[in-house]
Structures are given as structure tokens and as C-alpha cells.
């Protein structure tokens, strides 16, 4: 991939991309939303129905990369909350730092769903009989209370992110303009916007959804039962979508959530046609739809599997400034 901003005014940005098939694309986006109002790729058929899957995916990668590049280089809100690698990394930082009590408060229902499915307790949501025999996943969604500008750059150029460095970034984001997270927490307590026993991470979390059971009876079909989605007028910042397994403890469960976020961060980059940062070149299942892409389409290797060797992380296709 090669990418360059080639035009700009108050409302929009034009981005030229040479995709991984060597085809030049030009994408024009609204700065305020990331919506593409023009996308030109003359070597591909105009209609998606007339293109091979590989061509459709190269076009989609071009559009995803254009949105990400403008988000990074022009600090515009051109990426949705999900998937946004900075927001996923922020959620990881929050979950890694929650006290045991706070982790239980936010994620105990999700934990008990897995324990219940394996017979340790009653599940929060019963798996319907019609779901059995299909791919089954347990879901919950996380909403941050931080703005795009407060999380932008969590995975900045040249960084080697670790949980420790992500936690430092979270403290800065939570601190806001006063540059002191403890002071912001004291203010929030005094204004009764958080409980008296709130921790710094409570300032970053707006909500965690109820548990849902999702199953896929056929390709491109999904069915769900379960609790309510929070009444928040935007997409979540992270979705956990894990197949049933037996967590030995809440701490091992927390570790699995962090790994799942790591795989999703990886997929943000791979589906733009570029390499993820080095710490995210790991194998394992992210979200279900990405796993199906990796399983069935030659554009990608099976990054979701841990029993195969990956030969291409798309490093050669990634501009130096994005490595």
C-alpha cells in the first residue's frame, strides 16, 4: 500500500492509494464523518457485483486505509468507534487496570455466562435449542466515556505498546485538561458523577452491555437472544465475541478478554492491507466475521488460527510511516 493526501478543503480530504494489487485508487472523504463521497478505481469494475471477491476486498481496504490515514494525519473523526485500534487499545488498558472488585462489577455477568455454559452455575442467558449445532458466541459491548481526541494516538507511530505504556496513556486521557487524573477523580466524586468508591478507570468507562448469545445458522446470517443494549446513541468502542470455553478464574478470564482485544487490534490493520504493530502480530480469533474472511478468502492468511504458520504480515505492503 502507498497512501498520500492529494487534496483538501474545509469539508473533505482526497486520498490517493496504490493498493496491494498495484491498482491506484482515489478516495474522497468528509472530514466530519469519514463518509466517502467519491471513490475512483478505474481498473476495477464499477459495480461490486461485477468484481471478484479479491477486487472487492482491495477496494474496501483502500477505503478503510483512507479513513484511518485521515484520522491519523489530519486528526479528523473519519473512523467509527468500532473498529478503531486506538479505542480497542484504550479498552484493553482499562480492563488491565481494573481492581478485582471493579472487574467483577463490570464483567461478572459475562464471566458467569461462560461458567454457566460449562455447568458451573446457571448461565445468564440460556442458549436456545435452535442454536445448538451452529457456531455459538457470547457477546458483550463496552462503551468508553472518552472522546476521540482523548484516545487518538494510543498506538502512535513507532511505539512498542505494552500494557504499562497503554496505562500511562490512559492516565493522560482521563486527566484531560487538568493533567491530573487523581484531581479529576476527586472532582467527579465531589460532583456525584461517580460513586464515592470510584477508581480512575471508572472515569473512562461509560457502560458495559448485557450479555447476548449469538449464533450463525448460515453464511452471513446471525441470530441473537439476551439482554438489552445500553441506550447510547453511538456504536460501542469494543465488542467481545467469544466462543464458549471454561475460564478457571476471573483472572484467567480477564487475560482472555485482553487477548481477544489484541486479535481485534491486529485485524484493524490487516483489513486495511497493512501490517499491525509488532506486538499485535499474533494468532488467534478476533470477531467472527473477520475469522470467516481469513478462513475463506485468499487475500488473507488464516491469522485467526494458532495451528498454522503465518508467512505474510503485510509488512512489505506497509508504508514506512505506518509501521
Number of C-alpha atoms within 10 A of each C-alpha: 22 17 21 14 18 13 11 14 9 8 10 19 22 20 23 20 23 18 22 19 11 12 17 20 22 21 25 24 23 22 23 13 15 23 16 18 10 11 18 14 18 11 11 18 13 12 8 13 9 11 14 11 14 14 18 17 19 24 24 15 22 31 24 20 26 30 28 24 20 24 19 18 9 13 15 22 20 23 24 17 20 16 19 20 28 22 28 26 28 28 23 23 24 23 21 19 18 18 12 11 9 16 17 16 12 18 19 14 18 24 21 20 27 24 21 18 18 15 11 12 12 14 18 22 20 14 21 11 7 9 16 11 10 12 15 22 21 23 20 21 19 20 22 23 14 19 12 19 11 20 21 20 17 23 21 14 13 12 14 12 17 13 16 12 15 22 22 13 20 26 20 17 23 24 19 13 11 11 13 14 21 15 13 18 22 16 13 16 16 12 10 10 12 16 12 12 7 15 19 20 22 19 21 20 17 13 18 20 21 20 24 24 24 22 23 17 16 10 8 8 8 12 12 17 14 16 14 10 15 16 8 10 6 11 14 22 23 25 22 20 22 21 16 16 14 16 17 9 11 16 13 12 18 21 15 14 17 21 19 21 25 23 20 27 24 26 27 22 25 21 22 24 26 26 24 24 21 15 12 19 18 18 19 18 25 23 18 17 11 18 17 15 18 20 15 11 13 11 15 17 19 22 27 23 16 12 10 11 11 14 7 12 22 16 18 13 17 20 13 11 8 17 16
